[in-house]
């Protein structure tokens, strides 16, 4: 039984009539057995431009499977996933990688920063494959760091920063390519309460500026900051 949750190459957009950033249409993921495991049951979900949505659920609920589908790291075994109106199921692996790199900014629980590089170099590395002139890469990186309140830390190295500051560097790195979607996986999982609050304030500010955010978490306090909550339980999505 499917559940419905929530209120783009040009020739690939024709099959999607919506302007949603994310749209799942009866999309599910089953892993082969034996026995086969239906990690995500066929589901519908829509996230519109500028929405701030949290996806919350316990361990084993299907959050990681959903994250991999939304981030174009895996494909649904049934149904369709549209990103910016593009039917991602029609894309080859290289096209999916290109779409992922240009349309999705990732923020993970672990910061994945290079300690031997400066803060601004860590942010610049997110643009290394887009053939942008170095001066433009630097300009965008500076703007992204200013946006997360780290303009004064550009030439520091990550090992000299607090956990909250390192996560803000990771957020800046996710933003520098100007993605359609910021997709965060347990973004406060390695932070204490005070630092978690700092990161959630950054997310609040990004939402106010019009950024589309999808935050996957098990933390009720983090989930409550979003304007809409979606629960995932036993592979089923439920609107809260």
C-alpha positions in Angstrom: 0.0 0.0 0.0 1.5 3.4 -1.0 1.4 6.5 1.1 1.2 10.1 -0.2 3.2 12.8 1.6 3.1 16.6 1.1 1.9 19.3 -0.8 14.4 20.0 -13.8 17.7 18.5 -19.6 14.6 20.1 -21.2 13.4 17.0 -23.1 13.4 15.1 -19.8 11.1 17.5 -18.1 8.0 16.8 -20.2 7.0 13.9 -18.1 6.7 16.0 -14.9 4.2 18.7 -14.9 5.1 20.1 -11.5 7.7 22.6 -10.5 8.6 20.6 -7.3 12.3 20.3 -6.4 11.7 16.7 -5.2 8.8 14.5 -6.3 8.6 10.8 -5.6 5.9 8.9 -7.5 5.2 5.5 -6.1 8.9 5.2 -5.6 10.3 2.3 -3.5 13.4 0.3 -3.0 13.7 -3.4 -2.4 17.0 -5.1 -1.8 17.3 -8.7 -3.2 17.5 -11.6 -0.8 16.9 -14.2 0.1 14.8 -12.9 1.7 14.2 -9.7 -0.2 13.9 -6.6 2.0 11.5 -3.8 1.1 13.5 -1.0 2.7 11.2 1.8 1.2 7.7 0.9 0.4 6.2 2.6 -2.8 5.6 6.2 -1.7 4.7 9.6 -2.9 6.5 12.7 -1.6 6.7 16.3 -2.8 9.0 19.1 -1.7 8.4 22.5 -3.3 10.9 25.3 -3.8 11.7 27.1 -0.6 10.3 24.4 1.7 12.1 23.3 4.8 11.2 19.6 5.5 12.5 17.2 8.1 12.3 13.5 7.6 12.4 11.8 11.0 12.5 8.1 12.0 14.2 5.6 14.2 17.2 3.4 13.2 16.2 0.8 10.6 13.1 2.8 9.5 14.4 3.4 5.9 16.0 6.9 6.4 19.3 5.9 4.8 17.6 4.2 1.9 15.5 7.4 1.3 18.6 9.6 1.6 20.4 7.5 -1.1 17.5 7.8 -3.4 17.0 11.5 -2.9 20.8 12.1 -3.3 21.0 10.1 -6.5 23.3 7.6 -4.8 20.9 4.8 -5.6 17.9 4.2 -7.8 14.4 3.1 -6.9 13.4 -0.4 -7.9 9.8 0.8 -8.6 8.3 4.2 -9.3 9.9 7.5 -10.3 12.0 10.2 -8.8 11.9 13.7 -10.3 14.5 16.2 -9.3 13.8 19.8 -10.5 11.3 18.1 -12.9 13.8 15.8 -14.4 12.9 12.1 -14.4 16.1 10.8 -12.9 15.3 7.2 -14.0 16.0 8.1 -17.6 19.5 9.3 -16.8 22.8 7.3 -17.2 25.3 7.2 -14.4 27.4 10.1 -15.7 24.2 12.3 -16.2 23.1 11.4 -12.6 26.5 12.4 -11.3 26.4 15.7 -13.1 22.9 16.4 -11.9 23.9 15.5 -8.3 26.9 17.7 -8.4 25.0 20.7 -9.8 21.6 20.5 -8.1 22.2 18.9 -4.6 24.3 20.2 -1.7 25.1 17.5 0.9 25.7 18.0 4.6 26.6 14.9 6.6 27.0 14.0 10.2 30.8 13.7 9.7 32.3 16.9 8.3 34.6 15.3 5.7 37.0 18.3 5.8 40.7 18.1 4.8 42.7 19.2 7.9 45.8 20.2 5.9 43.8 22.6 3.7 42.5 26.0 4.8 38.8 26.6 5.3 38.4 28.4 2.1 40.3 25.8 0.2 38.0 23.1 1.6 35.0 25.1 0.2 36.7 25.7 -3.2 37.3 22.0 -3.7 33.6 21.5 -4.2 33.9 23.5 -7.5 37.1 21.9 -8.7 35.4 19.9 -11.5 33.1 22.6 -12.9 35.9 24.3 -14.9 35.2 27.7 -13.3 38.0 30.2 -13.3 40.0 30.2 -10.0 39.0 33.8 -9.3 35.3 33.0 -9.6 35.7 29.9 -7.4 37.4 32.0 -4.7 34.6 34.7 -4.9 31.8 32.1 -4.5 33.6 30.4 -1.7 34.1 33.7 0.2 30.3 34.5 -0.3 29.3 31.0 1.0 31.5 31.3 4.1 30.1 34.8 4.8 26.6 33.3 4.5 27.3 30.8 7.3 29.1 33.4 9.5 32.7 32.3 8.9 34.1 35.1 6.9 36.6 35.7 9.6 37.9 32.1 9.6 38.7 31.6 5.9 42.4 31.1 6.3 42.2 28.9 9.4 42.5 25.1 9.1 39.6 22.9 10.2 41.6 21.4 13.2 41.6 24.9 14.8 37.8 25.2 14.7 35.1 24.1 17.0 32.7 21.3 15.9 30.0 23.7 15.1 32.4 25.8 13.0 33.5 22.8 11.1 30.0 21.9 10.3 29.3 25.4 9.1 32.3 25.0 6.8 30.6 21.8 5.5 27.4 23.8 5.0 29.3 26.5 3.0 30.9 23.8 0.9 27.4 22.4 0.1 26.1 25.9 -0.8 28.9 27.1 -3.0 27.7 25.4 -6.2 24.3 27.1 -5.7 22.2 23.9 -5.6 18.5 23.6 -5.8 18.4 21.4 -2.7 20.3 21.2 0.6 20.1 17.6 1.7 21.4 17.1 5.3 21.9 13.7 7.0 21.9 13.9 10.8 23.7 17.3 10.6 23.9 17.7 14.4 24.8 14.1 15.2 28.4 14.9 16.2 27.6 18.2 18.0 26.6 19.1 21.6 23.4 21.0 22.3 24.9 24.5 22.0 26.6 23.7 18.7 23.6 22.0 17.4 21.6 25.2 18.0 24.2 27.1 16.0 23.8 24.9 13.0 20.0 24.9 13.2 20.1 28.7 13.3 22.1 28.6 10.0 19.5 26.4 8.5 16.7 28.7 9.7 18.6 31.6 8.0 19.0 29.6 4.8 15.3 28.8 4.8 14.4 32.5 5.2 16.6 33.3 2.2 14.5 30.8 0.1 16.7 27.7 0.2 15.0 24.3 -0.2 16.1 22.1 2.7 15.5 18.4 3.5 16.9 17.3 6.8 17.0 13.6 7.7 17.3 13.1 11.4 16.2 11.0 14.5 16.4 14.1 16.7 12.9 15.5 17.6 14.4 19.0 18.4 16.1 19.2 15.1 13.0 18.0 13.3 10.8 20.5 15.0 12.7 23.4 13.5 11.4 22.5 10.0 8.1 23.9 8.7 6.9 20.4 7.8 7.7 17.0 9.3 7.6 13.7 7.5 7.9 10.5 9.5 9.3 7.3 8.1 8.4 4.1 10.0 9.1 0.6 8.7 9.7 1.9 5.2 6.5 3.9 5.0 6.3 7.7 4.8 3.7 9.6 6.9 2.9 13.3 6.8 2.9 14.7 10.4 
